[in-house]
């Protein structure tokens, strides 16, 4: 009797397991992210830490905190990919899911509690989520040096948040520790001094600054890395406090007093103190040392231009941008920032003029060299990238004709497809669906082109975005069709590998954002992928 009962129970248990397995399989066929979760959750799949972290981040990006945490729990502890899980918290906060972000942050706090390296990027998020006490409780259990650095990071986050009282309490505790233990890690001492300066405590800041630079090896050129970081913080704190003679002396001893970057930092500080005449003198010195035709100097001039933007002298930033010929990258980025600035100020005419100038500069890029497969050797790639960015800015400025004309000239297939898709998403509430769908059809046509040109590795990300765009203009069947097509092409190209999982995560994010349900065509594509994956596992 007992044996018969046991046999019945075993049969029932086996049946329930089979049903549960079938249910899991059916749920996996409802979306790309569900498919990836099903595949990496299987007993046969016991590797893939980066893939698991990627999936957890993907679930967070679409606001699915429960699945993000379940996926994170699959990731083996003490693996370097664990650090990526911090991005789950970041994505949930960006999605305004603070309660879920807090749950994830506290889960990671517990998971990382003895690992200062893993905890390092988490402190800021805990402060953002009003969890200073929890952060302190864990930080105090760390080794002395790790505890010190962790508290600096917590104090820094509190200052950023505007909670100067709590930051002062932490820094005073650190100051006591410095005095009692003669702790002499110069970078930590300098950072503490800098934070006191940001809090306006001049006395404590300068006392610590003198301690931090006491043992600097000034004669080394360049300075040792620890010394260089220390000097940077000390110069900054003297500039914050308005102690310009001290700042100059430290810069001189470090061999930086005659460098343009020092004059720029000094000039910006002088402006903040109302000393515009003295600031102008330093800006002129910086300009005299920087050649807009030189590649390295282009980035220093970009920094100066951004300072001019911050202090309200935008016309001078424009002048720099138009003469900045040493680096296409520096010039294009600066022109885009300036256009965004003028657009925000409701000066559309100037923004458009800057973008037309930026476009004219792209035509000067040499595209004659044969492509070798390296991004930095491809003039064609650089030109297409900049033109795509300019086209998007034209669309944001409601210059649709100019945007579309420029898009038609882009010679990189996926970049053209992505820019057309962005144009549709920006105009989905302005232009009729029958007009917009033509642009998406053209985008898909570009994405279907054979793999005969380099630099199209992101086309599957764009495929997903284009599918979402179809959904957002009301073409849900087409959205399913395009996403299904992208998945099958991805599986055909990448095989049953980690590359397939990463690609499915990107496509899956766009599918979830589209807020549509999978139709039979999409479910069939996902079934094909699952069947192929399981078959390969069984054969191995």
N, C-alpha and C positions, 0 to 999 in steps of 0.2 A: 504493500500500500504506500509505504513511504517512498519507495523507488519510483512508483508510478506518479506520485504527486510531484516529486523532484523533476521528473522528466517533463511533466506538463508545465512546470514553472520555467524550466529552461527553454522550452519551445516558445512560451509566451514572451520571455525575456528577449530571445532572439528575434521574435516578430516585432517587438517594440523597438529594438535597435534598428532593424531594417526599415521600419516606418520612419523613425527619426532621421535615418540616413537619407531616405528618399525625400523627406521634407526639407532637409538641409540642401539637398541637391536642387530641388525646385526653387527654393529661395535664392540660391546662387544664380539662377538663370534670370533674375529680375533686374539686375544692373551689373555693370562692369566691376564696381567696387565690391559688390557681394560675391562675385565670381572670384576675385582675387582673395578675399577673406576665406572663402571655402577652400581654395587651393592651398593656401599657406597654413590653414588650420588642420589639415590632414596629418595623420600620424606619420605618413611616409615623408612628409616635408618637415625636416628637422634642421634646416639651415636658413639662410636668407635674412640676416639681421637688418641689413639696409632696406630690403624690400618690405619687411614688417614695419620699420620706422616710417618708410614712405607711405604705406597704407594708413597708418595711424594718423599721420599729418593730413592725408587726403580726406579721411573721415572728418577730422576737425575742421578742415577748410569748408566743408559743406554743412557744418553744424551738428554732426552726429557724434556727440560726445561719448555716448555709451559704446559704440563700436570702436571709437578711437582708443578708449581705455582697454577694451577687450583685446584689441590688436596689440597694444603696448605690452599687455601681460604675456603675450606670446614671445616677446623678444627676450632672449637670454640676458641675464644680468651680467654686469661687468664687461660688456662689449662696447666698443667705441661708438657704435651706432646709437647707443642709449642717449647720448647727448642730443641727437636730433629730436628726441621726444619733447624737448623744450619748445619746439616749434608748434607742437599740439596746443600748448597753453597760449602761445602767441596768436594762432589762428582762431581759437575760441574767443579770445578777447576781441579780435577784429570783427568777429561775427556777433559781438555783443551778447555772448553767452557767458557772462561773468561767473554765474553760479557753477556751471560745468567747468569753466577754466580753473576756478578755485579748487574744485574736487580733484582735477588732474594735477594741479600744482602741489597740493598736499600729498597726493599719491606719489609724485616724483620726489618730494622732500623726504618722505619715508624711505623710498627706494634708494635714494642717493645719500642717505644721512651720514655715511662715513667717508664719502668720496668728495673732497673739496673741488676737484677738477670738474666733476659732473654738476656740482651745486653752483658753481660760479655764475653761469648765466641765469640761474633760477632766482637769485636774490631780488633782482629788479622786479620780476613779475609778482613775487610775493608782496613786495611793498606796494605795487600798483593795486593789488587785491586786498590791501589793508591787513596783511598777515605778518606785520613786523615781529610780533611776539613769537610766532611759530618759527620765524627765521632766526631770531636771537637764540631760542631754545636749542636749535640744532647747531648753530654756529659755535656756541660755547662748548660743545662736545669735541670740537676738532683740535688737532695739534696746534700749538701756539702760533706758528707762522701762518698756518691755514686760517686759524681763527682771526688773526689780525687782518689778513687780506679780505676775508669774508665780511668783516665788520666795516672795512673801508667801502666795499661795494654796496653794502646796505645803507651806509650813511650817504653815499653818492646818490643812490636812488631816492632817498628821503629828501635830499636837497632838490633834486629834479621835480619831485612831487610837491615841493613847497612846504614840507614839514621840517622847518629849520630847528625847532625846539628838540625834536627827537634826534635829529642829526647831531646837534650840539652835545646831547647826552652821550651818544656813542663816541664821538670824537674826544670828549673829556675823559672817558674811560680808557680809550686808547692812549691818550697822553699820559695818564697815570701809569699805565703798563710800560710805556717807553721809559719813564723816569725810574721805575722800580727795577726793571730788568736790563736796562741799557741795551735795549733792542736796537740794532743798527743796520737793518736791511734798508739801505738808502732809498730805494724806490718806494717802499712803503712809507717811510718817514716823509719823503717829498710829497707823496699823494695826500697824506694826512695834512701836511702844511697847506697844500693847495685848497683842500676842502675848508680849512679854517679861514683862508682868504675869501672863499666864496661866501662864507657866513659873515664876513666883515670883521673877524677877530684878528686884528693886525698884529698884536703882540705875540700871541701864540703862533701865528703863521710864520712870522719872521724868525722867532727863536728856533722853530723846527727846520726852517729853510737853512739856517746857518749850520745846524747839525747835519742835515742831509748832504751838504756839499763839502763837508769838512775833509773827506777822504777821496774826493774826486781825483782821478789821474789826469790832470789838465794837459799834460804834454802829449798824450796819445792823440794821433790824428789818423783816422777819425776816432772820436771817443769810443770807449768800450760801450757795448749796448746798454748795460745797466746805468752807466754814467750819462749816456745820451738821453735816456728816458728821464732820469732825475733832473738833468739840466733843463729839459723842456718844461717840466712842471714848475721848477723854481722860477724860470723866466716868466711863465704865465702868471704865477701868483704875485710877483712883483709888479707886473703890468696891471693886474686886477686892483692891487692896493695903491697904484699910482706912484710907486717907488721906482722912478725911471732910472735914476743913477745906479741903483742896485741891479736893475734888469740889464742895463748896458754893461756893467762890470762883469756879470756872469756870462753874458753873451760874448764879451771880449775874451775872457779867459777860455771859453770853449771854442774860440775861433769863428764865431758866428756874427760878430758885431758889424761886419761889413757885407753881410748877405741880405739880399732883397727880402727874404721871408721875415727877417727880424724887423726891418723898417716897416713892413706891412703890418705886422702884429703891433708894433709900437704906435704906428699911426692910428690904427683902429682904437687902441686904448685911449689915446689922446683925444680922439673925437668924443668918446664916451664921457670924458671928463670936461668937455666943453672947450678944449684947447685946439680949435680948428686950424689956426695958423701954424702951430707947431706940427700938427698932424700932416698938413699939406707939404711941409718941408720933407717929412719922411716918405710920403707917397712919391714925391718927385725923385728922391734918392732911389727908391725901389724901381721906378720906371727907367731911370738912367742905367740900371744894372741889368735890365731884361730886354732881350732882343726878340720881338714878335716873330722873327723868321727862324728862330732856333727852337728845335723840338722841346728840349728840357725847359727853356724859359717860358714856353707857352703855358705850362701848368702854373707857374708862379704868377703870370699875368692873369690867368683865370681866377686865382685866389684873390688877387687885387680887385678884379672886376666884381667879384661877389661881395667884397667889402664895400665897394662903391654902391652896389645895389642896397646893401643893408643900411647904409647911412644916407640914402636918398639921393645919391648923385648918379642916377641911372644913365644919363647921357654919356658920362665918362666910361661907363661899362660898355655901352654900345660902341664907342670909339675903339676901345680895346678889342672887342669882338670882331670888328670889321677889318682890323689890321693883323689879326692873329693867324698867320699863315704857316707857322712852324708845325702845327699839329691839326689835322682835320678833326680828330676826335675832340680835342679841347675846344676848337672853334664851334663845331656843331652843337656840342652840349651847352656851351655858353649862350649861343643864339636861341636855342630852345628854351632855356631858362628865362632869358630876357623876353621872349615872345609871351611866355606864360605870365610873366610879371605885368606886361602891358595889357594883356587880355584881362587879368584880374583888376586892373585899374581902369577898365572900360575904354582903353585906347586901342581899338581894333585896327585902325589904320597903320599905326606904328608896328604892331605885332605882325600884320600881313607883310609890311615892307621888309621886316627882318627875315621872315620865312622865304620871301622871294630872293633875298640876298643869299640866304643859306642854300637854297636850291641852285643858284648860279655857281656857288662854290663847289657843289657836288659834280658839276659838269667838268671841272678842272682835274678831277681825280683820274690818274692814269689807270686805265683798265686794259691796257694792251698786253700785259704779261700773262703768260699761260698759268692757269691755276694749278697749284701743287697739292691741294688738300689741307693746307694750313691757313687758318683764318687771317692771320696777320700778313700773309703774302698776297692776299687777294684784293686787288683794287675793285673788282666787280662786286665783291661782297660788301666792302666798305661803302661803295656808292649806293648800292641797293638798300642797305640798312639805313643810311642817312635819309635817303629819299622817302623810305617808308615812314620814318619818324616825322618828316616834314609834311607828308601827305596827311597824317593823322592830325597834326597841328592845324593844317588848313581846314580840315573838317570841323575841328573844335571851334574855329573862327568863322564857321558858317560860309566858307568859301568852297562850296561843293564842287563847282566846275574845275577849279584849280586842283582840288584834291584828286578828283577822278582822272584828270589829264595826267597828273604826276604818277598815279597808280598804274596807269596804262604803260608807263615807260619803265617800270621796275622789272629787272631782268632775272631775278631769282624767284622761282615758282612759289615756294612756300611763303616767302615774304610778301609777294603780290597777293596770295590767297589770304594771308593773315590781315593785311591792310584792307582788303576788300571787306573782310568779315568785320573788322573794327568799324569801318565806315557804316556798314549796315546796323550794327549795334548802337552806334551813336545817333542814327537817323530813324530808328524803328518807330518812334512816335511822331515823326515829321513827314516822312515820305510814304507813299502807298506800298502795300506788300507786293503788288505785282511788279513794281519797279525794283524793289530791294531783292526779290528772289532771283532776278537775273544776275545780280552781282554775286550772290552766293553760288549760283550755278557756275559762274566763271571761276570762282574760287575753287570749287570742287574739281573743275576741269584741270586747273593748275596742279592740284594735289594728286591727281591721277597720272601725271606725267611719269614716264619711266625714270628710274634712278640713273640718270646719265649726267647729272651735274652735282658738284660737291656742295656741301653745306646745307643739305635739306633734311638733316637728321631730326628736326623738330616738326616735320610735317604732320606727324600723328597727333601732336598736341593741337596743331591748328585744325586738323580734321575734326577733333572733338569740339573745338570752339565754333567751327562752322556749323556743325550739327546743332549745337545749342542755339545759334543765331536763327536757323530755320524754325526752331520751336518758338522762339521769341517773336517771330513775325507771323505765327499761326500755322506753319506748315509742319505739323507734328509727325505725319507719316514720313515726310522727307527727312526729318530730323532722325528718326529711327533708322531709316535706310542708310543715311550717310554714316552714322555712328557704327552700325553693323558692318558696313563696308570697311571702315577704318580698322575695326577690330580684326577682321579676317586678313586684311593686308598686313597688319602688324604681326599677326601670328605667322603668316607665311614668310615674312622677312626675318623675324627674330627667332622663330621656332619656339619650343617650350623652354624658355630660359628666363633669367632675371630681367632681361631687356623687355620681354613681353609683359611682365608684371609691372615694371616701371611705366611702360607706355599705357597699360590699362588703367593705372592710377590717374594719369593725366586726362585720358579720355573720360574716365569715370567721374572725375570732378565736374567736367563740363556737362555730362549727362545729368548729374544730380542738380546742377544749377538750372538746367532746362525745365525741371519740374514736370517732366512727362513720364508716362509709364511705358515700359518696354512692350513693343508689339511682337508678333510671332517671328518676324524677320530678325529682330534683334535677339530674341531669346534663342533662335536657331543658331545664330552666330556664337553666342555664349556657350550653347550646348556643344558645338563643334570644338571650341577651345577646351572645355572641360574634358570631353571624351579623349581628345588628343593628349592632354596632360596626364590623365589617368592611365591611358594606354602606355605612354612612355615610362611612367612610374612602375607599372606592372612588369614591363620588359626589362627594366633595370634592376 
